[in-house]
Amino acid sequence: MNPILAFLSTLFSKQSIPQKKMTVDSVYNIKINALNGNPINLSDYKGKYILFVNVASKCGFTPQYKELQKLYETYQDKLQIIGVPCNQFGGQEPGDAKAIESFCEVNYGVTFLITQKVDVKGKNQHPLYTWLTQKINNGKIDSSVKWNFQKYLVNPEGHLVDYYLSTTGPLSSKITNHLK
């Protein structure tokens, strides 16, 4: 299927999202590893906004890496960006950790944090995305990840602020207004 048609069909599809109450009470208690395999302690970012973005290297939205890096450089005193590679949308992140790291550094000069590759939806959904997408866990809103480069903003107290579809650029005022 054409990637654009696949993206549009996921945007407009109605699917029930099974709710699963997690045993963690805070985003800061979720375990996820960095691209190099080392554990990331999300509680290190208490007091900062965190922007989680499911990323892919072969997507039409991949140039958003450049804007994500600019956003990070501009607001890094109050913002941590965490890129979360995922290969669930059109097979657009097929590489291993070394390939992903090299691609991000060479093509976009990425210095923000990148995690291991995970599933952001489905039966193997990573707990981070279970928390981000389910109101029963995040206390704010239910959502589903529609495509690569969907963004979730968490405030300095660890509460979900909102999510933004792939078409919302990282430098959009919808995001930056929270950081000013």
FIKEVEX-958119 format. One line per 10 residues: number of its first residue (from 1); their letters; for each residue x, y, z of N, C-alpha, C. Coordinates in nm, 4 decimals, padded with zeros to 6 digits. Last residue first. Layout:
N
NUM = a = X Y Z X Y Z X Y Z ~ ...
***
This chain:
180
180 = klhntikssl = 00.7605 02.8301 02.6428 00.8017 02.9707 02.6565 00.7802 03.0222 02.7960 ~ 00.6512 02.5818 02.6133 00.7913 02.5890 02.6545 00.8390 02.7322 02.6810 ~ 00.4026 02.5937 02.5087 00.4162 02.5330 02.6421 00.5566 02.5573 02.6997 ~ 00.4508 02.6908 02.2555 00.3829 02.7779 02.3517 00.3907 02.7242 02.4943 ~ 00.5566 02.4739 02.1110 00.6479 02.5735 02.1686 00.5800 02.6670 02.2682 ~ 00.3230 02.3290 02.0287 00.4229 02.2704 02.1183 00.5039 02.3800 02.1884 ~ 00.1803 02.5029 01.8764 00.1049 02.4100 01.9625 00.1977 02.3456 02.0656 ~ 00.3629 02.6204 01.7146 00.3272 02.6932 01.8374 00.2438 02.6055 01.9305 ~ 00.5999 02.3852 01.5862 00.4647 02.4416 01.5881 00.4387 02.5127 01.7205 ~ 00.8314 02.2504 01.5638 00.8418 02.3919 01.5989 00.7065 02.4625 01.5981
170 = pgttslyydv = 00.7553 01.9928 01.4773 00.8117 02.0112 01.6108 00.8191 02.1568 01.6560 ~ 00.4374 02.0000 01.3025 00.5828 02.0107 01.3072 00.6333 02.0354 01.4481 ~ 00.1871 01.7826 01.2593 00.2242 01.8962 01.3437 00.3761 01.8977 01.3563 ~ 00.1617 01.5436 01.1278 00.1552 01.6651 01.0471 00.1844 01.7919 01.1275 ~ 00.1503 01.3511 01.3253 00.2731 01.3667 01.2473 00.2770 01.4973 01.1693 ~ -00.0350 01.4930 01.6030 -00.0172 01.4039 01.4887 00.1099 01.4394 01.4122 ~ 00.0254 01.5158 01.9427 00.0222 01.5895 01.8164 00.0505 01.4909 01.7038 ~ -00.1146 01.5285 02.2730 -00.0404 01.4606 02.1669 -00.0658 01.5343 02.0371 ~ -00.0582 01.6773 02.5985 -00.1367 01.6508 02.4777 -00.0520 01.5672 02.3823 ~ 00.0400 01.6376 02.8641 -00.0182 01.7646 02.8216 -00.1116 01.7397 02.7046
160 = lhgepnvlyk = 00.0652 01.4086 03.1238 00.0486 01.4252 02.9801 -00.0192 01.5583 02.9519 ~ 00.2845 01.4865 03.3906 00.1478 01.4691 03.3423 00.1431 01.4907 03.1910 ~ 00.5260 01.5462 03.5139 00.5036 01.4100 03.4668 00.3626 01.3817 03.4201 ~ 00.5854 01.8030 03.5695 00.5367 01.7228 03.6823 00.5045 01.5796 03.6415 ~ 00.6504 01.9168 03.3224 00.7569 01.8950 03.4209 00.7151 01.8157 03.5450 ~ 00.4429 01.7215 03.0856 00.4866 01.8433 03.1541 00.5917 01.8129 03.2622 ~ 00.4813 01.5685 02.7727 00.4604 01.5469 02.9155 00.5170 01.6689 02.9881 ~ 00.3585 01.5191 02.4533 00.4253 01.6128 02.5426 00.3821 01.5877 02.6862 ~ 00.4127 01.3198 02.1783 00.3428 01.3253 02.3067 00.4237 01.4157 02.3989 ~ 00.3731 01.2893 01.8222 00.4429 01.3449 01.9381 00.3532 01.3467 02.0610
150 = qfnwkvssdi = 00.4516 01.0929 01.5418 00.3471 01.1432 01.6313 00.4178 01.1807 01.7619 ~ 00.6402 00.9809 01.3718 00.6570 01.1207 01.4122 00.5330 01.1795 01.4798 ~ 00.4362 00.7442 01.1975 00.5660 00.7900 01.2461 00.5620 00.9398 01.2763 ~ 00.0883 00.7208 01.3004 00.1971 00.7124 01.2034 00.3263 00.7563 01.2706 ~ -00.0941 00.6976 01.5135 -00.1425 00.6849 01.3757 -00.0314 00.6632 01.2741 ~ -00.1520 00.5717 01.8199 -00.0446 00.6223 01.7357 -00.0832 00.5925 01.5917 ~ -00.4426 00.6867 01.9840 -00.3696 00.5767 01.9222 -00.2639 00.6383 01.8327 ~ -00.5711 00.7843 02.3042 -00.5268 00.8109 02.1678 -00.4714 00.6822 02.1101 ~ -00.7399 00.9287 02.5789 -00.7097 00.8095 02.4998 -00.6659 00.8542 02.3611 ~ -00.6189 01.1511 02.8341 -00.6866 01.1257 02.7070 -00.6455 00.9896 02.6493
140 = kgnnikqtlw = -00.5434 01.1685 03.1226 -00.5795 01.2820 03.0370 -00.6679 01.2432 02.9182 ~ -00.4302 00.9644 03.2715 -00.5246 01.0544 03.3367 -00.5779 01.1665 03.2510 ~ -00.2674 00.7622 03.1851 -00.2121 00.8979 03.1815 -00.3043 01.0021 03.2445 ~ -00.4299 00.5293 03.2303 -00.2936 00.5386 03.2825 -00.2427 00.6829 03.2900 ~ -00.6723 00.5726 03.1150 -00.6731 00.5004 03.2427 -00.5351 00.5082 03.3094 ~ -00.5995 00.6781 02.8685 -00.6443 00.7684 02.9742 -00.6419 00.7009 03.1113 ~ -00.3285 00.5725 02.6833 -00.4492 00.5290 02.7534 -00.4814 00.6182 02.8729 ~ -00.0877 00.6465 02.5651 -00.2082 00.6392 02.4820 -00.3365 00.6037 02.5559 ~ 00.1226 00.6479 02.7532 00.0956 00.7679 02.6737 -00.0411 00.7649 02.6054 ~ 00.1142 00.3816 02.8537 00.0889 00.4960 02.9417 00.0482 00.6195 02.8602
130 = tylphqnkgk = 00.1776 00.2432 02.6248 00.0537 00.2083 02.6947 00.0156 00.3250 02.7861 ~ 00.4239 00.3515 02.5735 00.3126 00.3906 02.4863 00.1780 00.3459 02.5413 ~ 00.5687 00.2317 02.7801 00.5690 00.3776 02.7660 00.4493 00.4221 02.6833 ~ 00.5349 -00.0458 02.7326 00.4640 00.0191 02.8433 00.4635 00.1723 02.8367 ~ 00.4949 -00.1185 02.3828 00.5838 -00.0909 02.4956 00.5051 -00.0191 02.6057 ~ 00.2846 -00.3627 02.2469 00.3059 -00.2209 02.2733 00.3942 -00.2026 02.3973 ~ 00.2186 -00.6064 02.1460 00.3525 -00.5917 02.2040 00.3880 -00.4456 02.2318 ~ -00.0329 -00.5705 02.0343 -00.0206 -00.6582 02.1514 00.1162 -00.6494 02.2181 ~ -00.0430 -00.2157 01.9367 -00.0612 -00.3597 01.9226 -00.0316 -00.4377 02.0491 ~ 00.2217 00.0326 01.9294 00.0815 -00.0091 01.9258 00.0764 -00.1612 01.9181
120 = vdvkqtilft = 00.4856 00.0673 01.9270 00.4082 00.1756 01.9886 00.2580 00.1463 01.9868 ~ 00.7639 -00.1356 01.9848 00.6296 -00.1277 01.9265 00.5525 -00.0198 02.0018 ~ 01.1026 -00.0004 01.9530 00.9916 -00.0651 02.0240 00.8650 -00.0621 01.9390 ~ 01.4520 00.0377 01.9664 01.3342 00.0262 01.8793 01.2266 -00.0539 01.9525 ~ 01.5804 00.2407 02.2347 01.5759 00.1169 02.1579 01.4514 00.1188 02.0684 ~ 01.5837 00.6034 02.1973 01.5671 00.4768 02.2689 01.5895 00.3581 02.1753 ~ 01.7786 00.8932 02.2025 01.7064 00.7970 02.1182 01.7020 00.6649 02.1951 ~ 01.8131 01.2323 02.3024 01.8094 01.0911 02.3393 01.7254 01.0085 02.2413 ~ 01.9785 01.4666 02.0819 01.8824 01.4297 02.1856 01.8773 01.2776 02.1989 ~ 02.1392 01.5117 01.8721 02.2075 01.4981 02.0006 02.1092 01.4656 02.1128
110 = vgynvecfse = 02.1674 01.4712 01.5257 02.0833 01.4513 01.6437 02.1695 01.4314 01.7690 ~ 02.2446 01.5418 01.2672 02.3201 01.5912 01.3817 02.2461 01.5773 01.5137 ~ 02.1269 01.4309 01.0434 02.0552 01.5385 01.1126 02.1279 01.5923 01.2350 ~ 02.2949 01.2401 00.9225 02.2012 01.3160 00.8405 02.1394 01.4364 00.9109 ~ 02.4612 01.1381 01.1290 02.5174 01.1818 01.0015 02.4214 01.2746 00.9267 ~ 02.2815 01.0767 01.3433 02.3974 01.1646 01.3606 02.4447 01.2231 01.2287 ~ 02.0872 00.9080 01.2274 02.0474 01.0288 01.3006 02.1624 01.1278 01.3135 ~ 02.2470 00.7005 01.1163 02.1566 00.7799 01.0326 02.1233 00.9122 01.1006 ~ 02.3716 00.5966 01.3479 02.4509 00.6555 01.2402 02.3649 00.7468 01.1536 ~ 02.1458 00.4967 01.4867 02.2331 00.5983 01.5460 02.3137 00.6712 01.4386
100 = iakadgpeqg = 02.0504 00.3064 01.3022 01.9651 00.4180 01.3440 02.0515 00.5312 01.3990 ~ 02.2665 00.1300 01.2881 02.2212 00.1981 01.1666 02.1362 00.3203 01.2017 ~ 02.2786 00.0399 01.5547 02.3929 00.1108 01.4958 02.3517 00.1892 01.3713 ~ 02.0231 -00.0875 01.5834 02.0615 00.0271 01.6661 02.1756 00.1073 01.6044 ~ 01.9065 -00.1633 01.2481 01.9389 -00.1995 01.3853 01.9859 -00.0734 01.4584 ~ 01.6332 -00.0550 01.0269 01.7710 -00.0690 01.0736 01.7852 -00.1158 01.2162 ~ 01.3750 -00.0003 00.9410 01.4220 -00.1390 00.9377 01.5583 -00.1610 01.0025 ~ 01.1442 00.1885 00.9551 01.2614 00.1904 01.0438 01.3176 00.0493 01.0531 ~ 00.9263 00.1474 00.7927 01.0121 00.2618 00.7632 01.1269 00.2819 00.8620 ~ 00.7112 -00.0277 00.7537 00.8473 -00.0817 00.7600 00.9527 00.0264 00.7404
90 = gfqncpvgii = 00.4650 00.1009 00.7757 00.5254 00.0895 00.6434 00.6679 00.0369 00.6440 ~ 00.5069 00.1167 01.0949 00.4326 00.1935 00.9947 00.5077 00.1886 00.8622 ~ 00.6668 -00.0070 01.2827 00.5307 -00.0572 01.2637 00.4516 00.0139 01.1542 ~ 00.9171 00.0423 01.3865 00.9099 -00.0092 01.2495 00.7692 -00.0580 01.2149 ~ 01.0525 00.3085 01.5728 00.9457 00.2104 01.5577 00.9379 00.1695 01.4106 ~ 01.2403 00.4930 01.8123 01.2301 00.4267 01.6828 01.1247 00.3163 01.6834 ~ 01.1803 00.7681 01.9747 01.1510 00.6269 01.9986 01.1346 00.5571 01.8625 ~ 01.3468 01.0403 02.1182 01.3039 00.9739 01.9957 01.2904 00.8246 02.0221 ~ 01.2832 01.2772 02.3406 01.3193 01.1359 02.3378 01.2590 01.0749 02.2114 ~ 01.3896 01.5861 02.4615 01.3255 01.5140 02.3510 01.3759 01.3707 02.3557
80 = qlkdqyteyl = 01.3347 01.7829 02.7324 01.4092 01.6654 02.6880 01.3285 01.6023 02.5756 ~ 01.3466 02.1230 02.8292 01.2851 02.0197 02.7452 01.3829 01.9070 02.7191 ~ 01.4781 02.3327 02.9459 01.3476 02.2963 03.0017 01.2768 02.1849 02.9257 ~ 01.7162 02.3542 02.8172 01.7172 02.3811 02.9604 01.5854 02.3423 03.0261 ~ 01.6603 02.3169 02.5470 01.7134 02.2041 02.6227 01.7238 02.2293 02.7730 ~ 01.5457 02.4810 02.3511 01.4782 02.4678 02.4811 01.5379 02.3611 02.5726 ~ 01.7134 02.4806 02.1244 01.6531 02.6053 02.1720 01.6038 02.5951 02.3152 ~ 01.7804 02.2138 02.0848 01.8868 02.3112 02.1092 01.8315 02.4407 02.1685 ~ 01.5208 02.1082 02.0385 01.6017 02.0622 02.1512 01.7097 02.1648 02.1855 ~ 01.4527 02.2381 01.8011 01.3689 02.2546 01.9200 01.4487 02.2181 02.0450
70 = kqlekyqptf = 01.6532 02.1315 01.6349 01.6477 02.2762 01.6600 01.5652 02.3056 01.7856 ~ 01.5784 01.8611 01.6385 01.7095 01.9002 01.6892 01.7118 02.0494 01.7213 ~ 01.3272 01.8819 01.5183 01.3378 01.8292 01.6540 01.4712 01.8699 01.7162 ~ 01.4010 01.9718 01.2640 01.3254 02.0611 01.3520 01.3287 02.0127 01.4967 ~ 01.5349 01.7359 01.1789 01.6039 01.8659 01.1784 01.5338 01.9640 01.2720 ~ 01.3374 01.5419 01.1914 01.4544 01.5289 01.2786 01.5257 01.6642 01.2903 ~ 01.1646 01.5894 00.9860 01.1331 01.6525 01.1133 01.2464 01.6349 01.2149 ~ 01.2377 01.4291 00.7722 01.3034 01.5600 00.7844 01.2667 01.6355 00.9135 ~ 01.0498 01.2130 00.8051 01.1845 01.2027 00.8606 01.2574 01.3373 00.8672 ~ 00.8059 01.1999 00.6836 00.8189 01.2957 00.7933 00.9595 01.2969 00.8547
60 = gcksavnvfl = 00.8300 00.9927 00.5056 00.8136 01.1268 00.4513 00.8276 01.2352 00.5570 ~ 01.0821 00.7695 00.6302 00.9450 00.8191 00.6290 00.9423 00.9577 00.5639 ~ 01.3037 00.6244 00.7246 01.2651 00.6169 00.5833 01.1207 00.6633 00.5619 ~ 01.3516 00.6332 00.9967 01.4506 00.6931 00.9070 01.4087 00.6959 00.7601 ~ 01.1325 00.7346 01.2581 01.1679 00.6374 01.1542 01.2572 00.7064 01.0520 ~ 00.9926 00.7692 01.5914 01.0710 00.8125 01.4764 01.1000 00.6966 01.3809 ~ 00.7733 00.9014 01.8149 00.8101 00.7760 01.7491 00.8702 00.8111 01.6130 ~ 00.8655 01.1108 02.0719 00.8335 01.1084 01.9292 00.8713 00.9727 01.8737 ~ 00.8030 01.2939 02.3621 00.8268 01.1605 02.3075 00.7799 01.1605 02.1627 ~ 00.9262 01.5476 02.5375 00.8543 01.5261 02.4122 00.8966 01.3893 02.3589
50 = iykgkydsln = 00.8970 01.6668 02.8588 00.9524 01.5584 02.7772 00.8640 01.5457 02.6541 ~ 00.9918 01.9441 03.0587 00.8980 01.8842 02.9644 00.9712 01.7698 02.8951 ~ 01.1378 01.8966 03.3830 01.1465 01.9353 03.2425 01.0265 01.8799 03.1672 ~ 01.0912 01.7882 03.6268 01.1180 01.9318 03.6224 01.1368 01.9849 03.4816 ~ 01.2513 01.4840 03.5591 01.1527 01.5560 03.6405 01.1917 01.7031 03.6405 ~ 01.4421 01.3388 03.4325 01.3871 01.4529 03.3584 01.2718 01.5202 03.4324 ~ 01.5062 01.1209 03.5758 01.6119 01.2215 03.5606 01.5579 01.3484 03.4955 ~ 01.2986 00.9494 03.5408 01.2871 01.0428 03.6536 01.4001 01.1463 03.6528 ~ 01.3814 00.7815 03.3391 01.2959 00.8945 03.3026 01.2810 00.9939 03.4166 ~ 01.6659 00.6465 03.2814 01.5916 00.6771 03.4020 01.5076 00.8021 03.3736
40 = ipngnlanik = 01.7350 00.3946 03.0582 01.7065 00.5372 03.0705 01.6250 00.5550 03.1968 ~ 01.9905 00.1449 03.0368 01.8601 00.1904 03.0860 01.8523 00.3425 03.0909 ~ 02.1626 00.0795 02.7289 02.1656 00.1246 02.8684 02.0279 00.1724 02.9122 ~ 02.1426 00.0309 02.4591 02.1035 -00.0752 02.5507 02.1053 -00.0361 02.6973 ~ 02.1787 00.2347 02.2830 02.2974 00.1542 02.3141 02.2692 00.0423 02.4146 ~ 01.9296 00.3560 02.2865 01.9698 00.2841 02.1661 02.0906 00.1935 02.1921 ~ 01.8047 00.3001 02.6197 01.8594 00.3832 02.5134 01.8998 00.2945 02.3962 ~ 01.5086 00.1366 02.7421 01.6531 00.1451 02.7210 01.6867 00.2412 02.6090 ~ 01.2704 00.1879 02.9986 01.3015 00.1797 02.8561 01.4516 00.1985 02.8419 ~ 01.0228 00.1736 03.2419 01.1577 00.1336 03.2037 01.1678 00.1239 03.0507
30 = inyvsdvtmk = 00.8506 00.4156 03.4279 00.8515 00.3256 03.3125 00.9957 00.2984 03.2713 ~ 00.8361 00.6084 03.6190 00.8677 00.4726 03.6644 00.8720 00.3709 03.5504 ~ 00.7514 00.8435 03.5044 00.8895 00.8369 03.5527 00.9312 00.6975 03.5982 ~ 00.4852 00.8163 03.4632 00.5712 00.7999 03.3464 00.7164 00.7831 03.3912 ~ 00.3361 00.6367 03.7340 00.3958 00.7578 03.6790 00.4799 00.7246 03.5571 ~ 00.2580 00.3995 03.8368 00.1688 00.5122 03.8598 00.2190 00.6408 03.7959 ~ 00.2504 00.0734 03.7002 00.3271 00.1941 03.7313 00.2315 00.3111 03.7433 ~ 00.0745 -00.1160 03.6184 00.1110 -00.1202 03.7600 00.1977 -00.0005 03.7987 ~ -00.1925 -00.0060 03.4035 -00.0553 -00.0453 03.4311 -00.0296 -00.0478 03.5813 ~ -00.4801 -00.1196 03.2581 -00.4268 -00.0419 03.3700 -00.2896 -00.0968 03.4029
20 = kqpisqksfl = -00.5670 -00.1109 02.9392 -00.4896 -00.1955 03.0287 -00.4309 -00.1057 03.1367 ~ -00.8177 -00.1214 02.6976 -00.7594 -00.0484 02.8092 -00.6887 -00.1462 02.9023 ~ -00.8015 -00.1540 02.3511 -00.8204 -00.2222 02.4784 -00.7469 -00.1467 02.5884 ~ -00.9581 00.0511 02.1387 -00.8298 00.0384 02.2038 -00.8520 -00.0318 02.3366 ~ -01.1179 -00.0013 01.8338 -01.1281 00.0027 01.9791 -00.9897 -00.0239 02.0370 ~ -01.0895 00.2227 01.5660 -01.0559 00.0930 01.6228 -01.0685 00.1031 01.7736 ~ -01.1530 00.3731 01.2742 -01.2037 00.3656 01.4111 -01.1694 00.2266 01.4628 ~ -00.9393 00.5531 01.0585 -00.9968 00.4257 01.1009 -01.0423 00.4343 01.2457 ~ -00.8132 00.7809 00.9809 -00.9585 00.7813 00.9806 -01.0219 00.6495 01.0221 ~ -00.5410 00.7304 01.0009 -00.5973 00.8502 01.0637 -00.7480 00.8408 01.0805
10 = tslfalipnm = -00.5058 00.5065 00.8452 -00.4929 00.4924 00.9907 -00.5497 00.6130 01.0632 ~ -00.5430 00.6170 00.5937 -00.6382 00.5157 00.6403 -00.6274 00.4953 00.7911 ~ -00.3230 00.7899 00.5776 -00.4586 00.8448 00.5811 -00.5594 00.7428 00.6322 ~ -00.1136 00.5988 00.5731 -00.1213 00.7002 00.6784 -00.2632 00.7542 00.6899 ~ -00.1742 00.4623 00.3377 -00.1723 00.3892 00.4649 -00.1851 00.4862 00.5816 ~ -00.1397 00.6679 00.1545 -00.2724 00.6094 00.1720 -00.2813 00.5319 00.3033 ~ 00.1352 00.7043 00.1902 00.0436 00.8150 00.2191 -00.0979 00.7628 00.2387 ~ 00.2437 00.4545 00.1113 00.2575 00.5028 00.2488 00.1634 00.6167 00.2845 ~ 00.0477 00.2243 -00.0732 00.1150 00.3529 -00.0772 00.1241 00.4080 00.0654 ~ 00.0843 -00.1174 00.0000 00.0000 00.0000 00.0000 00.0889 00.1238 00.0000
***
